Amino acid sequence: MRIALVTETFYPAVDSTTTTMKATADRLVDLGHTVRIIAPGPGLATYRGCDVVRVRPLEPGGAQIRSAIEAFEPDLVQATSPRLVGRKALKHAKRSGIPTLVVEQSPILDLAADYWRAKVADRADTLLVTAPWMVGRVAELGAEATLWEPGVDTRAFNPTLRDPWLQDAWSKARAKDGRHVVVGYVGSLDKRHGVRRLAELADLRGIRLVVIGDGPEREWLEKRLQGARFTGPLTTGDLTVALPTLDVLVHPGELETDCHALREAAASGVPTVAPRAGGAADVVRHLETGVLYDPSDARDLRRAVAAVVGDRHRGLLGDAARVRALRRTWVDAVDELVARHYPVPAPLAA
C-alpha cells in the first residue's frame, strides 16, 4: 500500500506524537509499504528511504499539503493527533475520496470539542484512540472511536542499559546520609500532566528526584524542588539509558492517553506510581507492576511513593512490568493496526 502519514511533529523532535509516528513508519517500511511523511518544517527531508515533505511555515499550508498528497497518490491518509497540518490533509483526502484514518492521542478539551468533531472526527473514515477512557470521551461528543493501544520498543528500553555511574551520581551514593532512591518523572512539564504535584515529594526523606523534560512549569518546579536534578529534554538514545537508571517512575497525569513514558519505564524494568485515572489506570497494574494512587486524595501520591521507595523488594514490581511490556511491542501494535484498521487494497485488474 501507499500510505501518507501526516503528523504535527516528527523526528528528531522528542514527544509522544513523534514516538507513535516514528514507530509506525518503521514497521510499515519493514513490511514493504511505500510511505510518505507530511510534517511541519523545517526538518529532515528523508527518513529510512521515505520522503518527508515539510510544510513551509511562511507559505499557505493548504496548497502544500494538497500537492504532497496528490503527487503521492496514496491508498490511505493516516493522521496522528491532527491539528493544523492533519486537519488540512483530512479535508483534502475526504474531498478526493481517499480513505482516512485518525489516531487521536491527545485529550479533547471541552472548549475545542465541537471544532474537533467537525474538523477531525467527521472527516475520518476510521477513528482510533489510544486509551480506553478516550472511547467514552469520544462517544460523549457524538462520535465513535475504536481503541488501539500503542506498543513499546522493548529492545531500546531494556533493564540491561542501567548505568551504574549515572545511578551513583543521581542517588548521591557518596553522601553522608547514604544512597538515595532515585525517583524520576519523564515528560512535558505542563500543567495538564499534573506536574505541580511533584512538589508534594519535595521533602520526602531518602529520595532524589530527577525530572526529565521541559516545559512552561519548569521554573515553578525548580523553585520548589531545590534538591532535584533537572536534565531538560533527552534524545531517545539518552532516554534509553536514563529510564532504566531510575529506581521508581512517578507520573501524576490524570488525562494520559498513549502513556509512552509508563510503557517505556515498564520495558526498562522500573516500577511506576501513577493515578488511578486516565490511561495510567490501564497500563499500570496495582501492586503488580507499580502502585496506583487516588488523585482525589491530596496525600495519597506522597503515601504511594513512600510505600514503593520503602519496599526493598520493589525490583519485583519492575520485573513484572518488563514481562507485561514484552506482550505488546511496536511490531505487535502496528501489525494489528494494519490488519484490523487499514482498508483492504483493491484487487489488480486482470
C-alpha positions as CSV (number, residue, x, y, z in Angstrom):
1,M,0.0,0.0,0.0
2,R,0.9,3.6,-0.4
3,I,0.4,5.3,2.9
4,A,0.7,9.1,3.7
5,L,1.5,9.6,7.4
6,V,0.5,13.1,8.5
7,T,1.8,14.5,11.8
8,E,2.2,17.8,13.6
9,T,5.8,16.8,14.8
10,F,8.4,14.4,13.6
11,Y,11.9,13.2,14.2
12,P,14.3,14.5,15.5
13,A,11.6,16.0,17.8
14,V,11.1,14.2,21.1
15,D,7.4,14.0,22.0
16,S,4.6,11.4,22.2
17,T,3.3,12.1,18.6
18,T,6.8,11.6,17.2
19,T,7.2,8.4,19.1
20,T,4.0,6.9,17.6
21,M,4.7,8.2,14.1
22,K,8.3,7.0,14.0
23,A,7.4,3.5,15.3
24,T,4.5,3.3,12.8
25,A,6.7,4.4,9.9
26,D,9.5,2.0,10.9
27,R,7.2,-1.0,10.9
28,L,5.4,-0.1,7.7
29,V,8.7,0.2,5.9
30,D,9.8,-3.1,7.3
31,L,6.6,-4.6,5.9
32,G,7.3,-3.3,2.4
33,H,4.7,-0.5,2.3
34,T,5.5,2.8,0.5
35,V,5.4,5.6,2.9
36,R,5.4,9.4,2.6
37,I,5.5,11.5,5.8
38,I,4.0,15.0,5.8
39,A,5.1,17.2,8.7
40,P,5.7,20.8,9.6
41,G,9.1,22.2,8.6
42,P,11.9,22.7,8.9
43,G,13.5,19.2,9.4
44,L,14.8,16.1,7.7
45,A,13.7,15.6,4.2
46,T,14.0,11.8,4.2
47,Y,13.6,9.1,6.8
48,R,14.6,5.4,6.1
49,G,14.2,6.0,2.4
50,C,10.8,7.7,2.7
51,D,10.2,11.2,1.6
52,V,9.4,13.6,4.4
53,V,7.5,16.5,2.9
54,R,8.0,19.5,5.2
55,V,5.2,22.2,5.2
56,R,7.0,25.5,5.0
57,P,5.7,27.8,7.8
58,L,5.6,31.1,5.9
59,E,3.6,29.9,2.9
60,P,0.0,28.8,2.6
61,G,-0.2,25.3,4.1
62,G,-3.3,24.0,2.4
63,A,-1.7,24.1,-1.1
64,Q,1.5,22.5,0.1
65,I,-0.4,19.6,1.8
66,R,-2.7,19.1,-1.2
67,S,0.2,19.0,-3.5
68,A,2.1,16.5,-1.3
69,I,-0.9,14.2,-1.2
70,E,-1.9,14.4,-4.9
71,A,1.7,13.8,-6.1
72,F,1.9,10.7,-3.9
73,E,-1.5,9.2,-4.8
74,P,-1.9,7.3,-1.5
75,D,-4.2,4.4,-0.7
76,L,-4.6,5.8,2.8
77,V,-4.1,9.1,4.6
78,Q,-3.3,8.5,8.3
79,A,-3.1,11.4,10.6
80,T,-1.9,11.3,14.2
81,S,-3.4,13.8,16.7
82,P,-4.3,16.1,13.8
83,R,-4.1,19.8,14.3
84,L,-3.2,22.4,11.6
85,V,-1.4,20.0,9.2
86,G,-3.5,17.0,9.9
87,R,-6.9,18.7,9.6
88,K,-6.0,20.2,6.2
89,A,-4.8,16.7,5.0
90,L,-8.0,15.1,6.1
91,K,-10.1,17.8,4.4
92,H,-8.3,17.2,1.1
93,A,-8.4,13.4,1.4
94,K,-12.1,13.5,2.1
95,R,-12.8,15.7,-0.9
96,S,-10.6,13.4,-3.1
97,G,-12.2,10.1,-1.9
98,I,-9.0,8.9,-0.3
99,P,-9.6,6.7,2.8
100,T,-8.7,8.4,6.0
101,L,-7.6,7.1,9.4
102,V,-7.0,9.2,12.5
103,V,-5.0,8.1,15.6
104,E,-6.1,10.6,18.3
105,Q,-3.8,10.5,21.3
106,S,-4.5,13.9,22.8
107,P,-7.2,14.7,25.3
108,I,-10.2,16.5,23.7
109,L,-10.9,19.6,25.8
110,D,-14.5,20.9,26.2
111,L,-13.7,24.3,24.6
112,A,-12.5,22.6,21.4
113,A,-14.9,19.7,21.3
114,D,-17.3,21.0,18.6
115,Y,-14.4,22.1,16.4
116,W,-12.6,18.7,16.8
117,R,-15.8,16.8,15.9
118,A,-16.3,18.8,12.7
119,K,-12.7,19.0,11.6
120,V,-11.4,15.6,12.7
121,A,-14.0,13.1,13.7
122,D,-16.4,13.9,10.8
123,R,-13.5,13.6,8.3
124,A,-12.1,10.3,9.5
125,D,-13.3,7.1,7.9
126,T,-11.7,5.3,10.9
127,L,-11.1,7.0,14.2
128,L,-8.8,5.3,16.8
129,V,-7.9,6.4,20.3
130,T,-5.1,5.1,22.4
131,A,-6.7,4.7,25.9
132,P,-10.0,3.1,27.0
133,W,-11.3,6.2,28.7
134,M,-11.0,8.1,25.4
135,V,-13.5,5.8,23.8
136,G,-16.1,7.0,26.2
137,R,-15.0,10.6,25.8
138,V,-15.4,10.5,22.0
139,A,-18.9,8.9,22.5
140,E,-19.9,11.9,24.7
141,L,-19.1,14.1,21.8
142,G,-21.4,12.2,19.4
143,A,-18.7,10.3,17.5
144,E,-17.4,6.7,17.5
145,A,-13.9,5.6,18.2
146,T,-12.1,2.2,18.5
147,L,-9.3,1.5,20.9
148,W,-5.8,0.9,19.5
149,E,-3.2,0.6,22.2
150,P,0.4,1.7,21.4
151,G,3.4,-0.6,21.8
152,V,6.9,-0.1,23.2
153,D,10.4,-0.8,21.9
154,T,11.5,-3.4,24.3
155,R,14.9,-3.7,22.7
156,A,15.7,0.0,23.1
157,F,14.1,0.2,26.6
158,N,15.8,-2.6,28.5
159,P,16.9,-3.1,32.1
160,T,20.4,-4.1,30.9
161,L,21.1,-0.4,29.9
162,R,21.0,0.8,33.5
163,D,24.1,2.9,34.0
164,P,25.9,2.3,37.4
165,W,27.9,5.5,37.2
166,L,24.9,7.7,36.4
167,Q,22.9,5.9,39.2
168,D,25.7,6.7,41.7
169,A,25.6,10.4,40.6
170,W,21.8,10.7,40.8
171,S,21.4,8.7,44.0
172,K,24.2,10.7,45.8
173,A,25.8,7.4,46.6
174,R,28.7,9.1,48.4
175,A,26.6,11.4,50.5
176,K,27.0,11.3,54.3
177,D,23.4,10.0,54.8
178,G,23.9,7.2,52.2
179,R,22.4,6.4,48.8
180,H,19.1,7.9,47.9
181,V,16.3,6.2,45.9
182,V,16.1,7.8,42.5
183,V,12.5,8.8,41.8
184,G,12.1,10.2,38.3
185,Y,9.5,12.0,36.1
186,V,9.6,11.8,32.3
187,G,7.5,14.0,30.1
188,S,6.4,17.5,29.2
189,L,6.5,19.9,32.2
190,D,3.0,21.1,31.5
191,K,0.1,21.7,33.9
192,R,-2.1,19.2,32.1
193,H,0.3,16.4,33.1
194,G,-0.2,17.3,36.8
195,V,3.5,18.0,37.3
196,R,2.9,20.5,40.1
197,R,2.0,17.6,42.2
198,L,5.7,16.6,42.1
199,A,6.2,19.4,44.7
200,E,4.4,17.2,47.2
201,L,7.6,15.0,47.2
202,A,10.0,17.8,47.9
203,D,10.7,16.9,51.5
204,L,10.2,13.1,51.3
205,R,13.2,11.6,53.0
206,G,15.5,9.2,51.3
207,I,14.7,10.1,47.7
208,R,16.4,12.1,44.9
209,L,14.1,13.5,42.3
210,V,15.2,13.5,38.7
211,V,13.0,15.5,36.3
212,I,13.4,14.6,32.6
213,G,11.7,17.0,30.2
214,D,11.0,20.7,29.7
215,G,8.0,22.9,29.5
216,P,6.3,26.0,31.0
217,E,6.2,24.6,34.5
218,R,9.9,24.1,34.8
219,E,10.7,27.3,36.6
220,W,7.8,26.8,39.1
221,L,9.1,23.3,39.8
222,E,12.8,24.3,40.2
223,K,11.8,26.8,42.9
224,R,10.1,24.2,44.9
225,L,12.3,21.2,44.2
226,Q,15.6,22.6,45.3
227,G,17.5,19.3,45.5
228,A,16.1,17.8,42.3
229,R,18.1,17.1,39.2
230,F,16.6,18.7,36.1
231,T,18.0,17.2,32.9
232,G,15.9,19.0,30.3
233,P,14.6,17.0,27.4
234,L,16.6,14.0,26.3
235,T,17.0,12.3,22.9
236,T,15.6,8.8,22.6
237,G,19.1,7.4,22.8
238,D,19.9,9.1,26.1
239,L,16.4,8.3,27.4
240,T,17.0,4.6,26.9
241,V,19.8,4.9,29.4
242,A,18.2,7.3,31.8
243,L,14.9,5.5,32.3
244,P,16.4,2.1,33.5
245,T,18.7,4.1,35.7
246,L,15.7,5.3,37.8
247,D,14.6,3.3,40.7
248,V,10.9,4.5,40.5
249,L,9.0,6.5,37.9
250,V,6.2,8.8,39.1
251,H,3.7,10.3,36.6
252,P,0.8,12.3,38.1
253,G,-1.1,13.0,34.9
254,E,-4.8,12.2,35.1
255,L,-5.6,12.6,31.4
256,E,-2.9,10.5,29.9
257,T,-3.7,8.7,26.6
258,D,-0.8,6.9,24.9
259,C,1.2,6.6,28.2
260,H,4.6,6.2,26.3
261,A,6.6,7.1,29.4
262,L,4.8,4.5,31.5
263,R,5.2,1.8,28.9
264,E,8.9,2.6,28.4
265,A,9.5,2.6,32.1
266,A,7.9,-0.9,32.3
267,A,10.1,-2.1,29.5
268,S,13.0,-0.7,31.4
269,G,12.1,-2.7,34.5
270,V,11.2,0.3,36.5
271,P,8.1,0.3,38.8
272,T,5.7,3.2,38.4
273,V,3.5,5.3,40.7
274,A,0.6,6.8,38.8
275,P,-3.0,8.0,39.4
276,R,-6.0,5.7,39.2
277,A,-7.3,7.8,36.3
278,G,-6.9,8.3,32.6
279,G,-4.7,5.9,30.6
280,A,-2.4,5.1,33.5
281,A,-5.1,3.0,35.2
282,D,-4.9,0.6,32.3
283,V,-1.2,0.5,31.9
284,V,0.0,0.2,35.5
285,R,-1.2,-3.0,37.3
286,H,-1.7,-2.0,41.0
287,L,0.7,-3.9,43.3
288,E,1.9,-6.0,40.3
289,T,3.9,-3.5,38.2
290,G,3.6,-0.4,40.3
291,V,1.1,1.5,42.6
292,L,-2.0,3.4,41.6
293,Y,-3.0,6.2,44.0
294,D,-6.2,8.1,44.5
295,P,-5.8,11.5,42.7
296,S,-8.7,13.0,44.7
297,D,-6.7,12.5,48.0
298,A,-4.2,15.3,48.4
299,R,-1.9,13.0,50.4
300,D,-2.1,9.7,48.5
301,L,0.6,10.4,45.9
302,R,3.1,11.0,48.7
303,R,2.0,7.9,50.5
304,A,2.2,5.8,47.4
305,V,5.7,7.0,46.5
306,A,6.9,6.4,50.1
307,A,5.5,2.9,50.1
308,V,7.3,1.9,46.9
309,V,10.5,3.7,48.0
310,G,10.5,1.9,51.3
311,D,9.9,-1.5,49.8
312,R,13.3,-3.3,49.4
313,H,11.6,-5.8,47.1
314,R,10.3,-3.1,44.7
315,G,12.5,-4.7,42.0
316,L,10.0,-7.4,41.7
317,L,7.4,-4.8,40.5
318,G,9.9,-3.8,37.8
319,D,10.5,-7.4,36.8
320,A,6.8,-7.9,36.4
321,A,6.4,-4.7,34.5
322,R,9.1,-5.9,32.0
323,V,7.2,-9.1,31.5
324,R,4.0,-7.3,30.7
325,A,5.7,-4.9,28.3
326,L,7.0,-7.8,26.3
327,R,3.5,-8.7,25.5
328,R,2.9,-5.7,23.2
329,T,5.8,-4.3,21.3
330,W,5.5,-1.8,18.5
331,V,5.7,-4.6,16.0
332,D,2.6,-6.2,17.6
333,A,0.8,-2.8,17.7
334,V,1.4,-1.7,14.1
335,D,0.7,-5.2,12.7
336,E,-2.6,-5.0,14.4
337,L,-3.2,-1.5,13.1
338,V,-2.6,-2.7,9.5
339,A,-4.6,-6.0,9.8
340,R,-7.6,-4.6,11.6
341,H,-7.9,-1.0,10.6
342,Y,-6.3,-0.4,7.2
343,P,-8.6,-0.6,4.1
344,V,-8.3,-3.7,2.0
345,P,-6.4,-2.9,-1.2
346,A,-8.5,-3.3,-4.3
347,P,-7.6,-6.3,-6.5
348,L,-5.4,-5.7,-9.5
349,A,-7.2,-5.7,-12.8
350,A,-6.8,-8.9,-14.8
